[in-house]
Amino acid sequence: MFEQTFKNIDDILHKDAGCSSELDYTEQTSWMLFLKYLDDFEYARQQQAELEDRDYEYIIDAQYRWSSWAAPKKADGTFDHDNALIGDDLIEFVDQQLFPYLKSFKQRADNPNTIEYKIGEIFGEIKNKIQSGYSLRDALEKVDELRFRSQADKHELSHLYEVKIKNMGNAGRNGGEYYTPRPLIRAMIDVIQPKIGETIYDGAAGSAGFLCEAYDYLRQGGREKKQLTTQDLDVLQTRTFYAKEKKSLAYVIAIMNMILHGIEAPNVVHTNTLAENLQDIQPKNQHDIILANPPFGGKERKEVQQNFPIKTGETAFLFLQHFMKVLKPGGRAAIVIKNTFLSNTDNASVALRKELLENHNLHTVLDCPAKTFLGAGVKTVVLFFTKGEPTQKVWYYQLVPGRSLGKTNPLNDHDLEDFLKLQQGLKDSDKSWSLDVADIDASTWDLSVKNPNAKDETELRDPKDIIEEIIALDKESESILVKIRELV
């Protein structure tokens, strides 16, 4: 229903001089979507208050509400073009009045977990890039066609927003940082099996894909598909999902993505996770479950590295230390990391593998095929581990989809069915095997993916067959030469 509206918005932004890529389209659509959502949210709250015969205090002052400046309506509900700002007047209002007003909410909010604080954070980080007031007016009218007033509406909008995030990743630059293939996320959640009452954390949230998929999983009753109580739903809304994200655009997208999936006031903190000293993490800061795909390849400054016992400039290795510390004893984690982590011989990698194996049960390693992550030139693995007990055996699964992955042929849920079936019993197959930690070289703690059950890619042919083929080819060549001689 809303797909064409999203396409129309992109077309408008594409023609504006201030928007040059999918990243810009997603960013600009996000702030408009957020304000439209907020208007529908407040409308629903006001209606509920009327039914209960009580007053409702609006979050946004009247002149800054969506229905006042973005989409004013006449008494009959039709668009009021006479009172709608347009051109330079609209740009000036948005840049000089609206954004500064919304940014000020951060200072006025009671605490960071309120919707007011999120408003202030978003509009303190994001800027209006649309230069033409006529383009902005067209975009606002298209966004006004969208509705957030039913679960069906939100479900469709969340799906379309996910497509935008995926397209943003495909567009290159740093967009790929924000998108982890959803089939892989769903498989990770299926192995971890979160339950209502457990806290789920992602310290490198990106677009919050892990938390959104985990919310959908739990909202549908988990693996047992059980009916949720009102208390369950409240726990799911307010005391289940926690995230941190460093980059401004990703932070805004994460909040919008979680809201569209049904989480009204997301617990997303805009901060550099790695700036926190590991020694300062207390039991109250720990979580039951960690689902994450931290950025890799980055280099952190020396002062950031001082926050960690194992010093390294590799961002992903610092995140892994953070995750191991922030996980509760008995907690479960599924973390994507580049596969060279399993075999690197530098001191940090060896020390990190030793720490992981001695103090956590690394029960499963999923070896992902090339191009699982679009735009990423490195291969990855997923580490599944439980905190508080040493690893005895590691079960490996080598994911072989049987085709080359790419933009038009991405990873799908069917590709992971065999992995999920075998993982439940940690069973061996031609794609899976177990490694006894007692057999590992304690000087390197090497965990390289070496499939002992793999069949040879090509079977050696019998020499007689090869000779016969050569003779046949010689005869064919001789016949062709005879025909050519006849023509000459």
C-alpha positions as CSV (number, residue, x, y, z in Angstrom):
1,M,0.0,0.0,0.0
2,F,2.8,2.4,0.9
3,E,5.5,1.2,-1.5
4,Q,4.7,3.7,-4.2
5,T,4.7,6.5,-1.7
6,F,8.3,5.6,-0.6
7,K,9.4,5.5,-4.3
8,N,7.8,8.9,-4.9
9,I,9.6,10.4,-1.9
10,D,12.9,9.0,-3.2
11,D,12.2,10.5,-6.7
12,I,11.6,14.0,-5.1
13,L,14.8,13.8,-3.1
14,H,16.8,12.5,-6.1
15,K,16.0,15.8,-7.9
16,D,17.0,18.0,-5.0
17,A,20.6,19.4,-5.1
18,G,21.1,18.8,-1.4
19,C,20.6,15.0,-1.6
20,S,23.2,13.0,-3.5
21,S,23.0,9.3,-2.4
22,E,20.8,6.6,-0.8
23,L,22.4,7.6,2.5
24,D,20.9,11.1,2.1
25,Y,17.5,9.8,1.0
26,T,17.3,7.5,4.1
27,E,18.5,10.2,6.4
28,Q,16.0,12.9,5.2
29,T,13.1,10.4,5.0
30,S,13.9,9.4,8.5
31,W,13.4,12.7,10.2
32,M,10.2,13.4,8.3
33,L,8.9,9.9,9.1
34,F,9.8,10.4,12.8
35,L,7.8,13.6,13.0
36,K,4.8,12.0,11.2
37,Y,5.0,9.1,13.6
38,L,5.2,11.4,16.6
39,D,2.1,13.2,15.4
40,D,0.1,10.0,15.0
41,F,1.5,8.8,18.3
42,E,0.3,11.9,20.1
43,Y,-3.1,11.8,18.3
44,A,-3.6,8.2,19.6
45,R,-2.6,9.2,23.1
46,Q,-5.0,12.2,23.1
47,Q,-7.9,10.0,21.8
48,Q,-7.2,7.5,24.6
49,A,-7.2,10.3,27.2
50,E,-10.6,11.5,25.9
51,L,-12.1,8.0,26.3
52,E,-10.8,7.9,29.8
53,D,-12.1,11.5,30.5
54,R,-8.7,13.0,31.3
55,D,-6.5,15.7,29.9
56,Y,-3.6,14.9,27.6
57,E,-0.5,17.0,27.7
58,Y,1.1,17.2,24.2
59,I,4.9,16.7,23.9
60,I,5.2,19.0,21.0
61,D,3.8,22.6,21.2
62,A,1.0,23.4,18.8
63,Q,2.9,25.4,16.2
64,Y,5.5,22.7,15.8
65,R,3.2,19.8,15.4
66,W,3.2,18.0,12.1
67,S,-0.5,18.8,11.5
68,S,0.2,22.5,12.0
69,W,3.2,23.2,9.6
70,A,3.8,20.0,7.5
71,A,0.3,19.0,6.7
72,P,-2.4,21.6,7.7
73,K,-5.9,20.4,7.0
74,K,-9.2,22.1,6.5
75,A,-12.3,21.2,8.5
76,D,-13.3,18.6,6.0
77,G,-9.9,16.9,6.3
78,T,-8.6,18.0,2.9
79,F,-5.1,19.5,2.6
80,D,-5.1,23.3,3.3
81,H,-2.7,24.6,0.6
82,D,-3.6,28.2,1.6
83,N,-2.0,27.9,5.0
84,A,0.9,25.5,4.1
85,L,4.4,26.9,4.2
86,I,6.2,26.6,0.9
87,G,9.5,27.7,-0.8
88,D,12.0,29.7,1.2
89,D,9.4,30.3,4.0
90,L,9.3,26.5,4.6
91,I,13.1,26.0,4.5
92,E,13.5,29.0,6.9
93,F,10.9,27.6,9.3
94,V,12.4,24.1,9.4
95,D,16.1,25.3,9.7
96,Q,15.7,28.3,11.9
97,Q,12.7,27.4,14.1
98,L,11.7,23.7,14.0
99,F,15.1,22.0,14.3
100,P,16.4,24.3,17.1
101,Y,13.1,23.8,19.0
102,L,13.3,20.0,18.7
103,K,17.0,20.0,19.6
104,S,16.3,21.8,22.9
105,F,14.3,18.8,24.1
106,K,17.5,17.0,25.1
107,Q,18.2,19.6,27.9
108,R,14.6,19.6,29.1
109,A,14.1,15.8,29.3
110,D,13.9,14.0,32.7
111,N,16.1,11.1,31.6
112,P,17.7,9.5,28.5
113,N,15.0,6.8,28.2
114,T,12.2,9.2,27.4
115,I,10.8,10.0,24.0
116,E,11.5,13.7,24.7
117,Y,15.3,12.9,25.1
118,K,15.3,10.9,21.8
119,I,13.7,13.8,20.0
120,G,16.4,16.1,21.3
121,E,19.2,13.6,20.4
122,I,17.9,13.1,16.9
123,F,17.5,16.7,16.0
124,G,20.8,17.6,17.6
125,E,22.5,15.2,15.2
126,I,20.6,15.4,12.0
127,K,20.3,18.4,9.6
128,N,17.8,19.2,6.9
129,K,19.7,18.7,3.6
130,I,16.8,19.5,1.3
131,Q,17.6,22.8,-0.3
132,S,14.4,23.5,-2.3
133,G,11.3,24.5,-0.3
134,Y,9.2,23.2,-3.1
135,S,10.9,19.8,-3.0
136,L,10.4,19.7,0.7
137,R,6.8,20.6,0.4
138,D,6.2,17.7,-2.1
139,A,8.1,15.3,0.2
140,L,6.1,16.3,3.3
141,E,2.8,15.8,1.5
142,K,3.9,12.3,0.4
143,V,5.0,11.4,4.0
144,D,1.6,12.6,5.2
145,E,0.0,9.8,3.2
146,L,1.7,7.3,5.5
147,R,-0.1,6.0,8.6
148,F,1.2,4.7,11.9
149,R,-2.2,4.1,13.5
150,S,-2.5,0.3,13.2
151,Q,-0.2,-2.7,13.6
152,A,-0.7,-3.5,9.9
153,D,0.4,0.0,8.9
154,K,3.5,-0.2,11.1
155,H,4.4,-3.7,9.9
156,E,4.3,-2.5,6.2
157,L,6.3,0.7,7.0
158,S,8.9,-1.3,8.9
159,H,9.4,-3.6,5.9
160,L,9.7,-0.7,3.5
161,Y,12.2,1.0,5.8
162,E,14.3,-2.1,6.0
163,V,14.4,-2.1,2.2
164,K,15.7,1.5,2.3
165,I,18.4,0.5,4.8
166,K,19.4,-2.4,2.6
167,N,19.6,-0.1,-0.5
168,M,21.6,2.3,1.5
169,G,24.1,-0.5,2.2
170,N,24.2,-1.5,-1.5
171,A,24.9,2.1,-2.4
172,G,28.4,1.9,-1.0
173,R,30.4,4.4,0.9
174,N,29.8,3.5,4.6
175,G,26.2,2.4,4.1
176,G,27.2,-1.3,4.3
177,E,28.1,-0.8,7.9
178,Y,24.4,-0.5,8.8
179,Y,23.1,-3.6,7.2
180,T,23.5,-7.2,8.3
181,P,21.6,-9.8,6.2
182,R,18.3,-10.4,8.0
183,P,18.3,-14.2,7.3
184,L,21.7,-14.4,9.1
185,I,20.3,-12.4,12.0
186,R,17.2,-14.6,12.3
187,A,19.4,-17.8,12.3
188,M,21.6,-16.3,15.1
189,I,18.5,-15.5,17.1
190,D,17.1,-19.0,16.5
191,V,20.2,-20.5,18.0
192,I,20.3,-18.1,21.0
193,Q,16.5,-18.4,21.7
194,P,15.9,-15.3,23.8
195,K,13.0,-15.3,26.3
196,I,10.8,-12.7,27.8
197,G,12.5,-11.2,30.8
198,E,16.0,-11.5,29.4
199,T,17.8,-8.3,28.3
200,I,19.3,-8.1,24.8
201,Y,22.2,-5.8,24.0
202,D,24.0,-4.6,20.9
203,G,26.9,-2.2,21.5
204,A,27.5,-1.6,17.8
205,A,23.8,-1.2,16.8
206,G,24.1,0.2,13.3
207,S,20.4,0.3,12.0
208,A,19.4,-1.9,15.0
209,G,18.6,-4.9,12.8
210,F,19.5,-7.4,15.5
211,L,17.2,-5.8,18.1
212,C,14.3,-5.3,15.6
213,E,14.5,-9.0,14.6
214,A,14.7,-10.1,18.2
215,Y,11.6,-8.0,19.0
216,D,9.7,-9.6,16.2
217,Y,10.8,-13.1,17.4
218,L,9.7,-12.4,21.0
219,R,6.6,-10.5,20.0
220,Q,5.4,-13.6,18.1
221,G,6.0,-15.7,21.2
222,G,9.5,-17.1,20.5
223,R,10.1,-20.6,19.4
224,E,7.0,-21.9,21.3
225,K,4.8,-19.2,19.7
226,K,3.2,-18.6,23.2
227,Q,0.6,-15.9,23.8
228,L,2.0,-12.9,25.5
229,T,0.5,-11.3,28.6
230,T,0.1,-7.5,29.1
231,Q,3.0,-7.7,31.5
232,D,5.1,-9.5,28.9
233,L,4.4,-6.8,26.4
234,D,5.4,-4.1,28.9
235,V,8.7,-5.8,29.6
236,L,9.3,-6.2,25.9
237,Q,8.7,-2.4,25.4
238,T,10.7,-1.0,28.2
239,R,13.1,-3.5,29.8
240,T,14.4,-5.8,27.1
241,F,16.4,-4.0,24.3
242,Y,19.5,-1.9,24.9
243,A,21.9,-0.5,22.3
244,K,24.7,1.9,21.7
245,E,25.8,3.5,18.4
246,K,28.6,5.9,17.7
247,K,27.6,7.4,14.3
248,S,25.0,10.0,14.1
249,L,23.2,8.8,11.0
250,A,23.1,5.2,12.2
251,Y,21.8,6.3,15.6
252,V,18.9,8.1,14.0
253,I,18.1,5.2,11.7
254,A,18.3,2.7,14.6
255,I,15.7,4.7,16.6
256,M,13.4,5.1,13.6
257,N,13.8,1.4,12.7
258,M,12.9,0.3,16.3
259,I,9.9,2.6,16.5
260,L,8.6,1.3,13.2
261,H,8.9,-2.2,14.5
262,G,6.8,-1.3,17.5
263,I,9.3,-0.2,20.3
264,E,7.9,3.3,21.2
265,A,10.9,4.7,23.2
266,P,14.0,2.7,22.2
267,N,16.9,2.4,24.7
268,V,19.5,3.5,22.2
269,V,22.4,5.6,23.5
270,H,24.5,7.8,21.2
271,T,28.0,7.1,22.3
272,N,31.3,5.5,21.5
273,T,31.0,2.1,23.2
274,L,34.7,1.6,23.2
275,A,35.3,4.8,25.2
276,E,34.0,3.0,28.3
277,N,36.7,1.4,30.5
278,L,36.1,-2.3,31.0
279,Q,36.9,-2.0,34.7
280,D,34.0,0.4,35.1
281,I,31.4,-2.2,33.9
282,Q,29.4,-3.4,36.9
283,P,27.0,-6.3,37.2
284,K,24.0,-3.9,36.9
285,N,25.4,-3.0,33.4
286,Q,25.5,-6.6,32.2
287,H,23.1,-8.3,29.9
288,D,21.7,-11.8,29.3
289,I,22.1,-11.9,25.5
290,I,24.4,-10.1,23.1
291,L,23.7,-10.0,19.4
292,A,26.1,-8.0,17.3
293,N,28.1,-7.4,14.1
294,P,30.8,-4.9,15.3
295,P,32.7,-2.9,12.7
296,F,36.0,-4.4,11.7
297,G,39.1,-3.0,10.0
298,G,39.0,0.3,11.9
299,K,41.8,1.5,14.0
300,E,41.2,3.0,17.5
301,R,43.4,5.6,19.1
302,K,45.9,4.7,21.9
303,E,43.8,6.3,24.6
304,V,40.8,4.1,23.6
305,Q,43.0,1.0,23.7
306,Q,43.9,1.7,27.3
307,N,40.3,0.8,28.3
308,F,41.1,-2.9,27.5
309,P,43.3,-5.5,29.0
310,I,44.3,-6.9,25.6
311,K,45.7,-3.9,23.6
312,T,44.9,-3.8,19.9
313,G,44.0,-1.2,17.3
314,E,41.5,-3.6,15.6
315,T,38.0,-2.3,16.4
316,A,36.3,-5.7,16.2
317,F,38.7,-7.2,18.8
318,L,38.1,-4.4,21.2
319,F,34.3,-4.9,20.8
320,L,34.7,-8.6,21.4
321,Q,36.4,-7.8,24.7
322,H,33.6,-5.4,25.6
323,F,31.0,-8.0,24.8
324,M,32.7,-10.7,26.9
325,K,32.8,-8.3,29.9
326,V,29.2,-6.9,29.5
327,L,27.7,-10.4,29.2
328,K,26.2,-11.8,32.5
329,P,27.6,-15.1,33.8
330,G,25.6,-17.8,32.0
331,G,24.7,-15.2,29.3
332,R,24.6,-16.1,25.6
333,A,26.2,-14.3,22.7
334,A,26.2,-14.5,18.9
335,I,28.7,-12.2,17.3
336,V,29.9,-11.7,13.7
337,I,33.6,-11.3,13.3
338,K,36.1,-11.6,10.4
339,N,37.3,-15.2,10.0
340,T,41.0,-14.2,10.3
341,F,40.3,-13.8,14.1
342,L,40.4,-17.6,14.3
343,S,44.0,-17.9,13.0
344,N,45.9,-14.6,13.3
345,T,49.2,-15.1,15.1
346,D,49.6,-11.6,16.5
347,N,49.7,-11.4,20.4
348,A,46.3,-9.8,20.7
349,S,44.5,-12.4,18.6
350,V,46.2,-15.3,20.4
351,A,45.4,-13.7,23.8
352,L,41.8,-13.0,22.9
353,R,41.2,-16.6,21.6
354,K,42.7,-18.0,24.9
355,E,40.4,-15.7,26.9
356,L,37.4,-16.8,24.9
357,L,38.1,-20.5,25.2
358,E,39.1,-20.5,28.9
359,N,36.3,-18.4,30.2
360,H,33.5,-19.0,27.7
361,N,32.0,-22.0,26.1
362,L,32.5,-21.4,22.3
363,H,30.1,-24.1,21.3
364,T,29.4,-23.1,17.7
365,V,31.3,-21.4,14.8
366,L,29.3,-20.6,11.7
367,D,31.7,-20.1,8.7
368,C,29.9,-17.7,6.3
369,P,30.6,-17.7,2.5
370,A,32.2,-14.9,0.6
371,K,29.9,-11.9,-0.2
372,T,27.5,-12.7,2.7
373,F,28.0,-9.0,3.4
374,L,27.7,-6.9,0.3
375,G,30.6,-4.6,-0.2
376,A,32.8,-6.3,2.5
377,G,35.9,-7.8,1.0
378,V,36.6,-10.2,3.9
379,K,35.1,-13.5,5.0
380,T,33.3,-13.7,8.3
381,V,32.3,-16.2,10.9
382,V,29.7,-16.1,13.7
383,L,30.8,-17.0,17.2
384,F,28.2,-18.5,19.5
385,F,29.3,-18.7,23.1
386,T,28.1,-18.9,26.7
387,K,29.9,-17.1,29.5
388,G,31.3,-18.8,32.6
389,E,32.5,-22.2,31.6
390,P,35.5,-23.3,29.5
391,T,35.2,-24.6,26.0
392,Q,35.5,-28.4,25.7
393,K,34.5,-28.8,22.0
394,V,33.8,-26.4,19.2
395,W,31.2,-27.4,16.6
396,Y,31.8,-25.9,13.1
397,Y,29.4,-25.5,10.3
398,Q,30.6,-24.4,6.8
399,L,27.8,-22.6,5.0
400,V,27.9,-23.5,1.3
401,P,24.8,-22.1,-0.5
402,G,25.8,-23.7,-3.8
403,R,25.9,-20.4,-5.6
404,S,27.8,-17.2,-5.7
405,L,26.2,-14.6,-3.4
406,G,25.7,-11.0,-4.6
407,K,23.4,-8.0,-4.8
408,T,20.8,-9.8,-6.9
409,N,21.3,-13.2,-5.2
410,P,21.7,-12.6,-1.5
411,L,21.7,-15.0,1.4
412,N,18.2,-16.3,2.2
413,D,16.5,-18.2,5.1
414,H,16.5,-21.5,3.1
415,D,20.3,-21.3,2.9
416,L,20.5,-21.6,6.7
417,E,17.9,-24.4,7.3
418,D,20.5,-27.2,7.3
419,F,22.7,-25.3,9.8
420,L,19.8,-24.7,12.2
421,K,18.7,-28.4,12.0
422,L,22.2,-29.8,12.6
423,Q,23.1,-27.2,15.3
424,Q,20.4,-28.4,17.6
425,G,22.3,-31.6,18.1
426,L,25.8,-30.4,17.1
427,K,25.8,-33.2,14.5
428,D,28.6,-34.0,12.1
429,S,28.0,-34.0,8.3
430,D,30.0,-33.2,5.2
431,K,29.6,-29.5,6.1
432,S,30.0,-29.8,9.9
433,W,32.5,-31.2,12.4
434,S,33.7,-30.9,16.0
435,L,37.1,-29.8,17.3
436,D,38.3,-31.0,20.7
437,V,40.0,-28.1,22.5
438,A,42.4,-30.5,24.2
439,D,43.9,-31.1,20.7
440,I,44.5,-27.4,20.0
441,D,48.1,-26.0,20.1
442,A,48.1,-24.1,23.4
443,S,50.8,-21.7,22.1
444,T,48.6,-20.4,19.3
445,W,45.0,-21.4,20.2
446,D,44.4,-21.7,16.5
447,L,40.7,-22.2,15.6
448,S,41.0,-22.1,11.8
449,V,38.1,-23.5,9.8
450,K,39.5,-26.8,8.4
451,N,36.7,-29.2,7.3
452,P,37.9,-32.8,7.7
453,N,34.7,-34.1,6.1
454,A,34.8,-32.1,2.9
455,K,34.8,-34.1,-0.3
456,D,37.3,-33.2,-2.9
457,E,36.0,-30.4,-5.1
458,T,37.0,-32.4,-8.3
459,E,37.5,-36.1,-8.5
460,L,40.7,-37.3,-10.2
461,R,39.9,-38.8,-13.6
462,D,41.1,-42.2,-14.7
463,P,44.2,-41.9,-16.9
464,K,42.7,-44.3,-19.5
465,D,39.7,-41.9,-19.9
466,I,42.0,-38.9,-20.4
467,I,44.0,-40.8,-23.1
468,E,40.8,-41.8,-24.9
469,E,39.6,-38.2,-24.9
470,I,42.9,-37.0,-26.3
471,I,42.7,-39.6,-29.2
472,A,39.1,-38.6,-29.9
473,L,40.1,-34.9,-30.0
474,D,43.0,-35.7,-32.4
475,K,40.7,-37.5,-34.7
476,E,38.3,-34.6,-34.7
477,S,41.1,-32.2,-35.5
478,E,42.4,-34.4,-38.3
479,S,38.8,-34.5,-39.8
480,I,38.5,-30.7,-39.7
481,L,42.0,-30.2,-41.4
482,V,40.9,-32.6,-44.2
483,K,37.8,-30.5,-44.9
484,I,39.9,-27.3,-44.9
485,R,42.4,-28.8,-47.4
486,E,39.5,-29.7,-49.7
487,L,38.3,-26.1,-49.6
488,V,41.8,-24.7,-50.5
